[in-house]
């Protein structure tokens, strides 16, 4: 019976997740909340760019060890996802989306960035967190990166402080025992500020890569990544990178000038070389 009662809520959450991945206005403003079930009225995820997360919050990692959030913020950017480990639908899809996207990148967790999942259900245990990590590592196929993946649980106080700072709101349905929540990830700077965020449960690898390079302030990534970042601009309203036509035109103009100057120099050297050979032949 509990499973049957949870089906309508799960369907509503699926619809909300689809809407959250394309939302352009806050989910608690105007038309965005009209027609939603009561349990979804106060559900949303609207991170503020450059907002500082509280890094002194206490949690437990998947081994049961007491940690602070700041333990994962050193010199690398951090991908952070708010989930709950007993979630029967969205959170599993989110984890699969994160793993699938990161698997397509040459960057490695632990070396170039950190991955942190935090459960917003204070009932979740470290044992369940360990199972989630094992599942992620099995899908990721890079066992050497295990030290870069972290699955945390914590008290209601720590959870409330973190979700409030991230502007992540959720509701609990006592009948089904499930949470109604949005779905998305945040990319954070090494000092814990929100740099970029993406909605939904699937994250294009190119966008995640650009977001990580952005969050690292250029400390990771190739020359091509930095050129792409110059040509593409992050839009907070859609949580996507889009081409900046003006910047592309400017870059094209600079490259044209560079090519013209290089061509002129090459032709001058050729002419000078041909002149020297002519003079030598005349003597």
C-alpha positions as CSV (number, residue, x, y, z in Angstrom):
1,X,0.0,0.0,0.0
2,X,2.8,2.4,0.8
3,X,4.3,1.9,-2.6
4,X,0.9,2.5,-4.3
5,X,0.4,5.7,-2.4
6,X,3.8,6.9,-3.4
7,X,3.1,6.6,-7.2
8,X,1.2,9.9,-7.5
9,X,3.9,11.7,-5.6
10,X,6.6,10.1,-7.7
11,X,4.8,11.1,-10.9
12,X,4.4,14.7,-9.6
13,X,8.1,14.8,-8.9
14,X,9.0,13.6,-12.4
15,X,6.9,16.4,-13.8
16,X,8.6,18.9,-11.5
17,X,12.1,17.6,-12.4
18,X,11.3,18.1,-16.1
19,X,10.1,21.6,-15.4
20,X,13.1,22.4,-13.1
21,X,15.5,21.5,-15.9
22,X,14.1,24.3,-18.1
23,X,12.8,26.8,-15.6
24,X,13.6,30.5,-16.3
25,X,11.9,32.0,-13.2
26,X,12.1,31.1,-9.5
27,X,9.7,28.2,-8.8
28,X,8.0,30.1,-6.0
29,X,7.0,33.1,-8.1
30,X,3.9,33.7,-10.0
31,X,2.8,31.2,-12.7
32,X,5.6,28.8,-11.8
33,X,3.6,27.5,-8.7
34,X,0.1,27.6,-10.2
35,X,-1.4,24.1,-10.6
36,X,1.3,22.4,-8.5
37,X,0.2,20.0,-5.8
38,X,0.4,21.5,-2.2
39,X,3.5,19.4,-1.4
40,X,5.3,21.1,-4.3
41,X,4.3,24.6,-3.5
42,X,7.4,25.4,-1.5
43,X,9.8,23.2,-3.4
44,X,12.6,25.0,-5.4
45,X,16.2,25.3,-6.2
46,X,17.5,28.8,-7.0
47,X,21.1,29.1,-6.0
48,X,22.6,32.7,-5.9
49,X,25.8,33.0,-7.9
50,X,28.8,33.9,-5.7
51,X,26.9,33.0,-2.5
52,X,29.1,31.6,0.2
53,X,28.3,28.2,1.6
54,X,29.0,27.7,5.3
55,X,32.0,25.4,5.4
56,X,32.2,24.8,9.1
57,X,29.1,22.5,9.1
58,X,29.6,19.1,10.7
59,X,28.8,15.9,8.7
60,X,29.8,12.2,8.6
61,X,31.3,10.7,5.5
62,X,30.5,7.3,4.0
63,X,32.9,5.6,6.5
64,X,31.2,7.2,9.5
65,X,34.1,9.5,10.1
66,X,33.2,13.0,11.5
67,X,34.1,15.7,8.9
68,X,33.5,19.3,8.1
69,X,32.3,20.6,4.8
70,X,35.5,22.6,4.5
71,X,37.5,19.4,4.4
72,X,36.7,19.1,0.7
73,X,37.5,22.7,-0.2
74,X,41.2,23.1,-0.7
75,X,42.6,24.2,-4.0
76,X,40.2,22.5,-6.3
77,X,36.6,23.2,-7.5
78,X,33.8,21.1,-6.0
79,X,30.7,19.5,-7.6
80,X,28.0,19.4,-4.9
81,X,24.7,17.7,-5.1
82,X,21.9,17.7,-2.5
83,X,20.0,14.4,-2.5
84,X,18.6,11.8,-0.1
85,X,19.9,8.2,-0.4
86,X,16.5,6.4,0.0
87,X,15.0,8.4,-2.9
88,X,13.3,5.9,-5.2
89,X,13.6,8.0,-8.4
90,X,15.1,11.5,-8.9
91,X,18.3,11.1,-6.8
92,X,19.3,7.9,-8.5
93,X,18.8,9.6,-11.9
94,X,20.8,12.6,-10.7
95,X,23.6,10.4,-9.5
96,X,23.6,8.5,-12.8
97,X,23.6,11.8,-14.7
98,X,26.6,13.1,-12.7
99,X,28.5,9.9,-13.2
100,X,27.7,9.7,-16.9
101,X,28.7,13.4,-17.5
102,X,32.0,13.2,-15.5
103,X,32.9,9.9,-17.1
104,X,33.1,11.8,-20.4
105,X,35.7,14.3,-19.0
106,X,39.4,13.8,-18.9
107,X,39.5,15.6,-15.5
108,X,39.7,13.2,-12.6
109,X,38.0,13.5,-9.2
110,X,40.4,13.9,-6.4
111,X,43.1,15.3,-8.7
112,X,41.3,18.1,-10.6
113,X,38.1,18.5,-8.5
114,X,36.0,16.9,-5.7
115,X,32.6,15.4,-5.9
116,X,30.4,15.8,-2.8
117,X,26.9,14.3,-2.3
118,X,25.1,15.5,0.8
119,X,21.9,13.9,2.0
120,X,19.2,16.3,3.2
121,X,17.4,13.4,5.1
122,X,18.8,13.2,8.7
123,X,17.6,9.6,8.8
124,X,20.2,8.5,6.3
125,X,23.1,6.5,7.7
126,X,26.7,6.2,6.7
127,X,26.1,2.6,5.7
128,X,23.6,3.7,3.0
129,X,26.0,6.5,2.0
130,X,28.7,3.8,1.5
131,X,26.4,1.8,-0.7
132,X,25.7,4.9,-2.8
133,X,29.4,5.5,-3.2
134,X,30.1,1.9,-4.2
135,X,27.4,2.2,-6.9
136,X,28.8,5.4,-8.2
137,X,32.3,4.0,-8.4
138,X,31.1,0.9,-10.2
139,X,29.5,3.1,-12.9
140,X,32.4,5.5,-13.1
141,X,35.0,2.8,-14.0
142,X,38.0,4.7,-12.5
143,X,38.7,3.1,-9.1
144,X,41.8,5.2,-8.6
145,X,39.5,8.3,-8.2
146,X,37.6,6.9,-5.2
147,X,39.3,9.4,-2.8
148,X,37.6,12.2,-4.8
149,X,34.1,11.0,-4.2
150,X,32.3,11.8,-0.9
151,X,28.8,10.9,0.3
152,X,27.8,12.7,3.5
153,X,25.1,12.5,6.1
154,X,24.4,14.9,8.9
155,X,22.1,16.4,11.5
156,X,19.0,18.4,10.7
157,X,20.8,21.5,11.9
158,X,23.7,21.1,9.5
159,X,21.3,20.1,6.7
160,X,19.1,23.1,7.2
161,X,22.1,25.5,7.2
162,X,23.4,24.1,4.0
163,X,20.1,23.9,2.1
164,X,19.3,27.4,3.2
165,X,22.6,28.8,1.9
166,X,22.0,27.0,-1.4
167,X,18.4,28.1,-1.6
168,X,17.3,24.5,-1.9
169,X,13.8,23.9,-0.6
170,X,12.0,20.6,-0.2
171,X,8.9,19.1,1.5
172,X,8.3,15.8,3.3
173,X,5.2,13.6,2.7
174,X,4.5,11.6,5.9
175,X,2.1,9.3,4.2
176,X,4.6,8.0,1.7
177,X,7.8,8.7,3.6
178,X,9.2,10.5,0.6
179,X,10.6,14.0,0.0
180,X,9.4,16.3,-2.8
181,X,12.5,18.1,-4.0
182,X,14.1,19.8,-7.0
183,X,17.0,18.3,-8.9
184,X,20.3,19.9,-9.8
185,X,24.0,20.3,-9.1
186,X,26.2,23.2,-8.1
187,X,29.8,23.8,-9.0
188,X,31.7,25.6,-6.3
189,X,34.9,27.6,-6.1
190,X,37.8,26.3,-3.8
191,X,36.7,28.7,-1.1
192,X,33.1,27.5,-1.2
193,X,31.2,30.1,-3.3
194,X,28.6,29.1,-5.8
195,X,30.1,29.5,-9.3
196,X,27.7,27.7,-11.6
197,X,24.6,25.4,-11.3
198,X,22.7,23.1,-13.6
199,X,19.1,21.9,-13.3
200,X,17.6,18.5,-14.0
201,X,19.1,15.1,-13.9
202,X,21.2,15.1,-17.1
203,X,24.2,17.4,-17.5
204,X,26.0,17.9,-20.9
205,X,29.6,17.1,-20.4
206,X,30.8,20.2,-22.3
207,X,28.9,22.4,-20.0
208,X,30.1,20.7,-16.8
209,X,33.7,20.9,-18.1
210,X,33.4,24.6,-18.8
211,X,31.8,25.1,-15.4
212,X,34.6,23.3,-13.6
213,X,37.2,25.4,-15.5
214,X,35.2,28.5,-14.5
215,X,35.0,27.5,-10.9
216,X,38.7,26.8,-10.7
217,X,39.5,30.3,-12.0
218,X,41.4,28.8,-14.9
219,X,43.6,26.5,-12.8
220,X,42.5,23.4,-14.7
221,X,41.7,22.9,-18.3
222,X,43.4,23.3,-21.7
223,X,44.0,26.3,-23.9
224,X,40.9,25.2,-25.9
225,X,38.8,25.2,-22.7
226,X,39.8,28.8,-22.1
227,X,39.1,29.8,-25.7
228,X,35.7,28.2,-25.4
229,X,35.0,30.1,-22.1
230,X,35.8,33.3,-23.8
231,X,33.3,32.5,-26.6
232,X,30.6,31.1,-24.4
233,X,28.8,32.9,-21.6
234,X,26.9,31.4,-18.7
235,X,23.3,32.4,-18.4
236,X,22.0,32.1,-14.8
237,X,18.3,32.2,-15.9
238,X,18.6,29.1,-18.0
239,X,21.6,27.6,-16.2
240,X,23.3,27.0,-19.6
241,X,26.3,28.3,-21.5
242,X,25.5,30.0,-24.8
243,X,27.6,31.4,-27.5
244,X,28.5,35.1,-27.2
245,X,28.4,36.4,-30.8
246,X,30.2,39.6,-30.0
247,X,33.1,37.8,-28.4
248,X,33.3,35.3,-31.2
249,X,33.5,38.2,-33.7
250,X,36.2,39.9,-31.7
251,X,38.2,36.7,-31.5
252,X,37.7,36.2,-35.2
253,X,39.0,39.7,-35.9
254,X,42.0,39.2,-33.7
255,X,42.8,35.9,-35.4
256,X,42.4,37.6,-38.8
257,X,44.9,40.3,-37.9
258,X,47.3,37.8,-36.5
259,X,47.1,35.7,-39.7
260,X,47.6,38.8,-41.9
261,X,50.7,40.0,-39.9
262,X,52.1,36.4,-39.9
263,X,51.6,36.2,-43.7
264,X,53.3,39.5,-44.3
265,X,56.3,38.5,-42.2
266,X,56.6,35.2,-44.1
267,X,56.4,36.9,-47.5
268,X,59.0,39.5,-46.4
269,X,61.4,36.8,-45.3
270,X,60.9,34.9,-48.6
271,X,61.5,38.1,-50.6
272,X,64.6,38.9,-48.5
273,X,65.9,35.3,-49.0
274,X,65.3,35.4,-52.7
275,X,67.1,38.8,-52.9
276,X,70.2,37.4,-51.1
277,X,70.3,34.4,-53.4
278,X,70.0,36.7,-56.5
279,X,72.9,38.9,-55.3
280,X,75.1,35.9,-54.5
281,X,74.4,34.6,-58.0
282,X,75.3,37.9,-59.6
283,X,78.7,37.9,-57.9
